[in-house]
Amino acid sequence: MGRRWVHLVLGGALLMPFFLLASVVVPLLVDGADPLRDLGWQFVAFGGALPLAALAALLFPLLRPLEVAAVRSLCGVPAERLAEGPAVSWAARRRTALWFVAHLLAGGIVSGMTLSAPPAAVVLLLQPFADPLRNTALGVPDLFHGVLGPLAGLALLALVVGTAWGAGVLLARVAPVLLGPTPADRLAAAERRAAELASRNRLARELHDAVGHALSAVTLQAGAARRVLDTDPEFARRALAAIEETTRDAVAELDTVLGLLREEDGSDPAAPAPTLDGLEALLGRTRAAGVPVEATVEGPCAGLAPVVSREAYRIVQEGLSNALRHAGPVPVRLHLGVGEGELLIRVENPVAGAVSGAAEAVAGAAAGPADRPGGGRGLRGIAERARLLGGAATAAERDGVWRLTARLPLTGAAAGTGTGAETSTATGTGTGTEEW
């Protein structure tokens, strides 16, 4: 009750500038009008102030967040039932204008009653006990002399309290309707949420691909160096040198991912994202980890659209990383083919023993991520990258060979339109198979 009364008094205070403006305009329009002295013209100025307030609400979109903050803190309306941000659409502005008029109308009435009724009530309450107050020159009718005076005073105070309570309850119920989100606000909020999820997924993919490959290679190199440290020191030195080079490249990759964060802030990235121009270096690091890679490239890759080349590099990197992580130092065949309006990427490696069992577990991963806690992000990221470019990706084991295939359209136009449509879950052919 107390906070809502403050909210109503605030509405009366906000009404004053418009009331004073109307008090100036009315005499200019009507000869003999005197809103400063005549009570009737004061009501006319009061009514004229409300359209001016509505016009201000229509012209100033930032009025809505101010009113929302006042309603949330003083009227006890939950924040989730109110809109956020300025009123951008005209529908939202019209609703805000209606609310502003209702707030100022109720606030003006309650504020006027608060200023005038209590002094009158005090006079009526004290009239039986003070002879000077029984003077009719004060404007108190003879009807209220005697016991009726205090009763009238109590009734006047009750009227003020009841009016303030009723107006506060009414505004609290109307606030979610007029200050709540419009369909356009809900759509904009959903688009912002989708953009946030897309950005998070993008960063997660980049970080997974950039750091995951380096860690897989370093793990194999360090394990091999430990096993032959006493018998083959020269091999151990080469493995340590490869670890040094791999980690140095990983730091550069991490700087690229951090550059994406700086892109989100509106600044330039610190380093460009790798493309297929760096394929030889990627293959060299993989071979240094003890994995023989046979690479076949058909067609020119240098002229690919930058977005296609970048996503293709990440797909190849993740395919090699999965081979390192789950199959170990087994031969890997990589095929890149440019033609027929698409780029074909195929990564194959033999699966044996325990690795085959893991692949079978992955084949059933479509039942849900709970089957493999913390895993399954690699192929999901590949599927998302391919889908955002308008392509597709599949991964499955057949005849003892794990085969990852991705098809990407050569034009980068689909990527430009697909980024905003990115979702947080992977669907399509790539989703049914998780990383093995």
Helices and strands as residue ranges (DSSP letters): H 2-29, H 39-59, H 63-74, G 79-81, H 90-126, G 127-129, G 131-134, G 136-138, G 142-144, H 148-179, H 183-227, H 233-264, G 276-278, H 279-288, E 293-298, H 306-322, I 323-327, E 332-339, E 342-350, H 354-363, G 365-367, G 369-371, H 377-388, E 392-398, E 401-409, H 413-418, G 419-421
